[in-house]
Amino acid sequence: MRKLFNFSAGPAVLPEAVLTQAAAEMPDWHGTGMSVMEMSHRGKDYMGIQAQAEADLRELLDIPAEYKVLFLAGGATLQFAALPLNLLPEGGSADYIDTGVWSGKAYSEAQRFGTVRLAASSKADNYTHLPARETWQLDPKAAYVHICGNETIGGVEFQQTPDVGNVPLVADASSHILSRPLDVRRYGMIYGGAQKNIGPAGLSLVIIREDLLGRARKTMPSILDYGKQAENDSMINTPPTYSIYLAGLVFQWLKKLGGLAEMARRNEEKARLLYDTLDASSFFRNPVAKADRSWMNVPFTLADEALDAAFLKGAAERGLANLKGHRSVGGMRASIYNAMPLEGVQALVDYLKDFEKTRA
Ligand code: PMP
């Protein structure tokens, strides 16, 4: 058993059972005499690992057959740069919903490649809630609408998939993918970096509806072309094989625990415990509107900023690691992804109460 609870926003805690299994299998995978890291990506053993990972992911998220699943190198940042090159035709336009740092970055990046519109924003309220759906100024002719499903820094999450009519909805799901069921059919494309709920940083996932492939611009690198990647089983070049293997172990772990319905039950319970404690306190505060609060990333502040350092020091002494908030917002942030057990959140809640008693 590990001795601390890691609340990092990402790279983040992974299931201990997965790490233990990976450690045992690392030098010699299933008696092959080779580490997965050493296998040819075109060999039978590795191809089997990747195919199994894809099959398990499809089962977990109930991904329909008409969607392609890509395992790509490069983080979510590469995918939100590749997105307009794949889906925004020359002369076309795309809509972006601005709900915080990550949707903002995706919007800025897309501006480099074409016409993009800010269809809604909650910036004026410091991103403490999602912009109400009725306020979105959507263009029915847009090539796609982009949202960030869960803002890792602000702690704001879409609790429901927004209705955007017939325009394909594209979501950055980096920090909440696999935390609960998701109706993939409502999306044109879902993408995300792996380093929160899936595996090692540097791997990303793209789930894209087949009819959206083949729209890529001619002048773009083939490696970024989702259509070409789909035709080549994500193997235009050598894929991040070891990361995909680890992701596959995480998918198996999720299936064994009961899949995403069970993860949703656990994640809601953890989130409720933490938010209830923050709300009951007059010393700690979470700024996000209740209806839009993230189950994965919980930012909070202390009534007196001067106590931040003491809070973090005391937390570290209890084995509660990486609670410092993002440098852009300060304060604290507890990221409570799939692999964070309820006991970790309970330990944090106990600490919050003790700290308030002695310092408030
Ligand atoms: N989107 C979201 C929601 C994120 O949380 C992050 C990383 N924290 C990114 C995109 C960027 O991911 P990467 O560093 O893998 O490019």
Residues whose N, C-alpha, C, O or C-beta is under 5 A from the ligand:
A	BS01	PMP	G75 A76 T77 L78 W102 N150 T152 D172 S174 S175 G193
